[in-house]
Amino acid sequence: MNNVLKIVFLIIAALIGAGFASGQELYVFFYSYGAKGLLGVLVCSFIFGYVAYKVLKIISKNDINNYNDFIKYLTNSTSKRKYFNATFIINTIVNIFMLIIFYIMIAGFGAYFSQEFGINNYLGSALLAVMCFITFMTSVNGVIKINSILTPILIIFVIIIGFINFNSIDITTIGQNLDNVNNGSWLLSGILYASYNVILLIPVLVTLKKYVKSQDTALFASVFGGIIIALLAVAIFLLLARVDIDIDTLEMPAVYVVGEFFSGFKFIYAFIILASIYTTAISIGVSLLKNITKDERDFKQIAGVICISGVIISGLGFSNLINLLYPIFGYLGLIQIFALIRKKV
């Protein structure tokens, strides 16, 4: 059970970054479709669980120790060419995406301090960069230990706030706010949300081989992970129903709701946002580093480079990336999902 929890917490940590906890991702991909968006939540949670189970099963039964090996196995790649083969192309795209997400987390950390406390965003970004670098020096074990402490706290707080909100919200208000729906496909949106997150999730899962002691471990961790993601998403989804202004004007709608209607939880939710950013940054960061480095020396040097460059780039911000970049990578993620479905272990 201990190994199951470690895997579950790392899955959750990789998925609930700034976009998820702030409500921005859930608004774009689910809430904008009204009540049908909840069906999208269930669809994407099932996909997360399925992908996690299939990946954990594959790495436990095969000699796979990094994402590059996993892609070779998935694509049956036997090409001896170093470049311009399927494995190299997919791996490169995924590495770029993980680096972008890491930069977004660094920028988001700084932006939150700037928005809420008037602190220069570079100072907040530098703080997270230093925290990440220190954590990276402990490699995977350090990331798992941090996530084992922070992620349960995040889960508990979000569910408590969601429960209080559910008990106090007017059902009529929910109905009125969910009437104005997007005319697009909630199903496609749910699949795209899951698929771009899969790009981030698989490299994290590949680092967990030593914790998958049996097929039952893979199954239980995947099921629990999918259920918890669904509960957290529904809790934040219902928070969005409280928004009493034009929700399109808010970059962090869930933060707005907590501040307006549950002021006693404002600082707790601030912790949730910042901790979510941190856990996602270290989970994605260490997966990227293990994927692109060959030895301990490379690991430390490149860790320093991405942390420093993250601070420099943090001034660019990230609010439009969720709306533009994530759906694009979502279509790319579909390739991996279809390959997993076809692959027999």
C-alpha positions as CSV (number, residue, x, y, z in Angstrom):
1,M,0.0,0.0,0.0
2,N,2.9,2.3,0.7
3,N,4.1,2.0,-2.9
4,V,0.6,2.5,-4.2
5,L,0.3,5.8,-2.3
6,K,3.7,7.0,-3.5
7,I,2.7,6.4,-7.1
8,V,-0.8,8.0,-6.6
9,F,0.7,11.1,-5.0
10,L,3.2,11.5,-7.9
11,I,0.4,11.2,-10.4
12,I,-1.7,13.8,-8.7
13,A,1.4,16.1,-8.3
14,A,2.1,15.9,-12.0
15,L,-1.4,16.8,-12.9
16,I,-2.6,19.5,-10.5
17,G,-0.4,22.5,-11.4
18,A,-1.3,26.2,-11.5
19,G,-3.8,25.8,-14.3
20,F,-5.8,23.1,-12.5
21,A,-5.8,24.5,-9.0
22,S,-6.5,28.1,-10.2
23,G,-9.6,26.8,-12.1
24,Q,-8.4,28.2,-15.5
25,E,-7.9,24.8,-17.1
26,L,-11.1,23.4,-15.8
27,Y,-13.0,26.5,-17.1
28,V,-11.5,26.3,-20.6
29,F,-11.9,22.5,-21.0
30,F,-15.0,21.7,-18.9
31,Y,-17.0,24.5,-17.2
32,S,-17.5,26.3,-20.5
33,Y,-19.6,23.4,-21.7
34,G,-22.0,23.7,-18.7
35,A,-23.3,20.6,-16.9
36,K,-22.0,18.3,-19.7
37,G,-18.5,19.4,-18.7
38,L,-18.9,17.1,-15.7
39,L,-19.1,14.2,-18.2
40,G,-15.9,15.5,-19.7
41,V,-14.3,15.3,-16.3
42,L,-15.3,11.6,-16.0
43,V,-14.0,10.8,-19.4
44,C,-10.6,12.4,-18.8
45,S,-10.3,10.8,-15.4
46,F,-10.9,7.4,-16.9
47,I,-8.2,8.1,-19.5
48,F,-5.7,9.1,-16.8
49,G,-6.4,5.9,-15.0
50,Y,-6.1,3.7,-18.1
51,V,-2.9,5.3,-19.3
52,A,-1.3,5.1,-15.8
53,Y,-2.2,1.4,-15.6
54,K,-0.9,0.5,-19.0
55,V,2.4,2.5,-18.6
56,L,3.1,1.1,-15.1
57,K,2.4,-2.5,-16.4
58,I,4.7,-2.0,-19.4
59,I,7.6,-0.6,-17.4
60,S,7.3,-3.3,-14.8
61,K,7.4,-6.2,-17.3
62,N,10.1,-4.8,-19.6
63,D,13.6,-3.4,-19.3
64,I,12.5,0.2,-19.5
65,N,14.3,2.8,-17.4
66,N,13.7,6.1,-19.2
67,Y,11.2,7.7,-21.5
68,N,13.4,7.1,-24.6
69,D,13.3,3.4,-23.9
70,F,9.5,3.6,-23.4
71,I,9.0,5.3,-26.8
72,K,11.2,2.8,-28.5
73,Y,9.1,0.0,-27.0
74,L,5.8,1.8,-27.9
75,T,6.7,2.5,-31.5
76,N,8.6,-0.8,-32.1
77,S,11.4,1.4,-33.3
78,T,14.5,-0.5,-34.6
79,S,16.0,2.3,-36.6
80,K,19.7,2.8,-36.1
81,R,19.6,6.4,-37.2
82,K,20.2,8.8,-34.3
83,Y,18.0,11.6,-35.7
84,F,14.8,11.8,-37.7
85,N,13.3,8.5,-36.5
86,A,10.0,8.2,-34.7
87,T,11.6,7.8,-31.3
88,F,13.8,10.8,-31.6
89,I,11.0,13.1,-32.9
90,I,8.5,12.2,-30.3
91,N,11.1,12.3,-27.5
92,T,12.2,15.8,-28.6
93,I,8.7,17.2,-28.8
94,V,7.9,15.8,-25.4
95,N,11.1,17.2,-23.9
96,I,10.3,20.7,-25.3
97,F,6.8,20.5,-23.9
98,M,8.1,19.5,-20.4
99,L,10.6,22.3,-20.5
100,I,7.8,24.8,-21.5
101,I,5.6,23.5,-18.6
102,F,8.5,23.9,-16.2
103,Y,9.0,27.5,-17.3
104,I,5.3,28.1,-17.0
105,M,5.4,26.9,-13.4
106,I,8.4,29.2,-12.6
107,A,6.5,32.1,-14.2
108,G,3.3,31.3,-12.4
109,F,4.9,31.2,-9.0
110,G,6.3,34.7,-9.6
111,A,3.1,36.0,-11.1
112,Y,1.1,34.9,-8.0
113,F,3.3,36.7,-5.6
114,S,3.2,39.8,-7.9
115,Q,-0.6,39.7,-8.1
116,E,-1.4,38.9,-4.5
117,F,1.4,40.6,-2.6
118,G,2.9,43.2,-5.0
119,I,6.3,41.4,-4.9
120,N,8.4,41.6,-8.0
121,N,7.6,38.6,-10.1
122,Y,11.3,37.8,-10.6
123,L,11.8,37.4,-6.9
124,G,9.0,34.8,-6.7
125,S,10.3,33.0,-9.7
126,A,13.8,32.9,-8.3
127,L,12.5,31.5,-5.1
128,L,10.8,28.6,-6.8
129,A,13.9,28.0,-9.1
130,V,16.1,27.7,-6.0
131,M,13.6,25.3,-4.3
132,C,13.5,23.2,-7.5
133,F,17.3,23.0,-7.8
134,I,17.7,21.9,-4.2
135,T,15.0,19.2,-4.7
136,F,16.6,18.1,-8.0
137,M,19.8,17.4,-6.2
138,T,18.0,14.6,-4.3
139,S,16.7,13.2,-7.7
140,V,13.6,11.0,-7.8
141,N,13.7,10.0,-4.1
142,G,13.5,13.6,-3.0
143,V,10.6,14.4,-5.4
144,I,8.7,11.4,-4.2
145,K,9.3,12.4,-0.5
146,I,8.2,16.0,-1.1
147,N,5.1,14.9,-3.0
148,S,4.2,12.3,-0.3
149,I,4.0,15.2,2.2
150,L,2.5,18.0,0.1
151,T,0.1,16.2,-2.2
152,P,-2.1,14.6,0.6
153,I,-2.5,18.1,2.1
154,L,-3.5,19.5,-1.3
155,I,-6.1,16.8,-1.8
156,I,-7.6,17.2,1.7
157,F,-7.9,21.0,1.5
158,V,-9.4,21.0,-2.0
159,I,-12.0,18.4,-1.0
160,I,-12.9,20.2,2.3
161,I,-13.4,23.5,0.4
162,G,-15.4,21.7,-2.3
163,F,-17.6,20.1,0.4
164,I,-18.3,23.4,2.2
165,N,-19.1,25.0,-1.2
166,F,-21.4,22.2,-2.2
167,N,-23.3,22.4,1.1
168,S,-23.8,26.2,0.9
169,I,-24.3,26.9,-2.8
170,D,-27.7,27.6,-4.2
171,I,-28.7,25.0,-6.7
172,T,-30.6,27.6,-8.7
173,T,-27.4,29.6,-9.0
174,I,-25.6,26.6,-10.4
175,G,-28.3,26.0,-13.0
176,Q,-28.3,29.6,-14.1
177,N,-24.5,29.8,-14.4
178,L,-24.4,26.5,-16.4
179,D,-27.0,27.6,-18.9
180,N,-24.5,29.6,-21.0
181,V,-22.6,26.8,-22.6
182,N,-20.0,26.4,-25.3
183,N,-21.4,24.9,-28.5
184,G,-18.3,22.8,-29.1
185,S,-17.8,19.1,-28.2
186,W,-17.4,18.5,-24.4
187,L,-16.2,15.0,-25.3
188,L,-13.4,16.2,-27.6
189,S,-12.4,18.8,-25.0
190,G,-12.2,16.2,-22.3
191,I,-10.1,13.9,-24.5
192,L,-7.8,16.7,-25.4
193,Y,-7.4,17.8,-21.8
194,A,-6.4,14.2,-20.9
195,S,-4.1,13.8,-23.9
196,Y,-1.9,16.8,-23.3
197,N,-1.6,15.9,-19.7
198,V,-0.6,12.4,-20.7
199,I,2.4,13.9,-22.4
200,L,3.5,15.1,-19.0
201,L,2.3,12.1,-17.1
202,I,4.0,9.3,-18.9
203,P,7.6,10.6,-18.4
204,V,6.8,10.9,-14.7
205,L,5.4,7.3,-14.5
206,V,8.4,5.9,-16.3
207,T,10.6,7.0,-13.4
208,L,8.6,4.8,-10.9
209,K,9.6,1.3,-12.0
210,K,11.1,0.3,-8.7
211,Y,7.8,1.1,-6.9
212,V,5.7,-1.2,-9.1
213,K,6.1,-4.5,-7.3
214,S,3.2,-6.2,-8.9
215,Q,0.3,-5.8,-11.3
216,D,-2.0,-5.1,-8.3
217,T,0.2,-2.1,-7.4
218,A,-0.2,-0.7,-10.9
219,L,-4.0,-1.4,-10.9
220,F,-4.7,0.1,-7.5
221,A,-2.5,3.2,-8.0
222,S,-4.2,3.9,-11.4
223,V,-7.7,3.5,-10.1
224,F,-7.1,5.6,-7.0
225,G,-5.3,8.2,-9.0
226,G,-8.2,8.5,-11.5
227,I,-10.8,8.7,-8.8
228,I,-9.0,11.4,-6.8
229,I,-8.4,13.5,-9.9
230,A,-12.2,13.3,-10.7
231,L,-13.1,14.4,-7.1
232,L,-10.7,17.3,-7.2
233,A,-11.9,18.4,-10.6
234,V,-15.6,18.3,-9.6
235,A,-14.8,20.3,-6.4
236,I,-13.1,23.1,-8.4
237,F,-15.8,22.9,-11.2
238,L,-18.5,23.7,-8.6
239,L,-16.4,26.5,-7.2
240,L,-16.5,28.1,-10.7
241,A,-20.3,28.2,-10.5
242,R,-20.0,30.8,-7.8
243,V,-18.3,33.4,-10.1
244,D,-20.6,36.4,-10.1
245,I,-18.7,38.5,-12.8
246,D,-17.6,37.8,-16.3
247,I,-15.5,34.7,-15.8
248,D,-13.6,35.4,-19.0
249,T,-11.9,38.3,-17.3
250,L,-10.4,36.1,-14.6
251,E,-7.0,34.3,-14.9
252,M,-7.5,32.4,-11.7
253,P,-11.3,32.0,-11.2
254,A,-11.1,29.5,-8.4
255,V,-8.9,31.9,-6.4
256,Y,-11.4,34.7,-7.0
257,V,-14.2,32.5,-5.6
258,V,-12.3,31.5,-2.5
259,G,-11.3,35.1,-1.8
260,E,-14.9,36.4,-2.3
261,F,-17.0,33.7,-0.6
262,F,-14.6,31.8,1.6
263,S,-12.2,34.5,2.9
264,G,-11.3,32.3,5.8
265,F,-9.7,29.9,3.4
266,K,-7.9,32.5,1.3
267,F,-4.4,31.9,2.7
268,I,-5.0,28.1,2.7
269,Y,-5.9,28.2,-1.0
270,A,-2.8,30.4,-1.6
271,F,-0.8,27.5,-0.2
272,I,-2.7,25.1,-2.4
273,I,-1.9,27.1,-5.5
274,L,1.8,27.6,-4.6
275,A,2.3,24.0,-3.5
276,S,0.6,22.8,-6.7
277,I,3.0,24.8,-8.8
278,Y,5.9,23.5,-6.8
279,T,4.9,19.8,-7.0
280,T,4.3,20.0,-10.7
281,A,7.5,21.8,-11.3
282,I,9.7,19.3,-9.5
283,S,7.8,16.3,-10.9
284,I,8.1,17.5,-14.5
285,G,11.6,18.9,-14.0
286,V,13.1,15.7,-12.6
287,S,11.4,13.6,-15.4
288,L,12.9,16.0,-18.0
289,L,16.4,15.8,-16.5
290,K,16.4,12.0,-16.3
291,N,15.3,12.0,-19.9
292,I,18.0,14.3,-21.3
293,T,21.0,13.6,-19.1
294,K,23.5,10.8,-19.2
295,D,25.2,11.0,-15.8
296,E,25.2,12.8,-12.5
297,R,27.4,15.6,-13.7
298,D,25.1,16.4,-16.6
299,F,22.1,16.2,-14.3
300,K,23.4,18.9,-12.0
301,Q,24.7,21.2,-14.7
302,I,21.5,21.0,-16.8
303,A,19.4,21.4,-13.7
304,G,21.2,24.6,-12.9
305,V,20.7,25.8,-16.5
306,I,17.0,25.2,-16.7
307,C,16.4,26.8,-13.3
308,I,18.3,30.0,-14.1
309,S,16.8,30.2,-17.6
310,G,13.4,29.7,-16.1
311,V,13.8,32.8,-14.0
312,I,14.9,34.8,-17.0
313,I,12.0,33.7,-19.1
314,S,9.4,34.1,-16.3
315,G,8.9,37.7,-17.3
316,L,7.0,36.6,-20.3
317,G,4.0,35.2,-18.3
318,F,1.8,32.3,-19.2
319,S,-1.9,33.1,-19.2
320,N,-2.5,32.6,-23.0
321,L,-0.6,29.3,-23.2
322,I,-3.5,27.3,-21.6
323,N,-5.9,28.5,-24.3
324,L,-3.5,28.2,-27.2
325,L,-0.6,25.8,-26.6
326,Y,-2.2,23.1,-24.5
327,P,-4.9,22.1,-27.1
328,I,-2.2,21.8,-29.7
329,F,-0.2,19.4,-27.6
330,G,-3.4,17.7,-26.8
331,Y,-3.7,16.4,-30.4
332,L,-0.1,15.2,-30.1
333,G,-0.9,13.4,-26.9
334,L,-3.6,11.4,-28.8
335,I,-0.9,9.7,-30.7
336,Q,0.5,8.2,-27.5
337,I,-2.9,7.2,-26.2
338,F,-3.8,5.4,-29.4
339,A,-0.4,3.7,-29.4
340,L,-0.9,2.5,-25.8
341,I,-4.4,1.2,-26.6
342,R,-3.0,-0.9,-29.5
343,K,0.1,-2.1,-27.6
344,K,-0.1,-5.5,-26.1
345,V,2.0,-6.1,-23.0
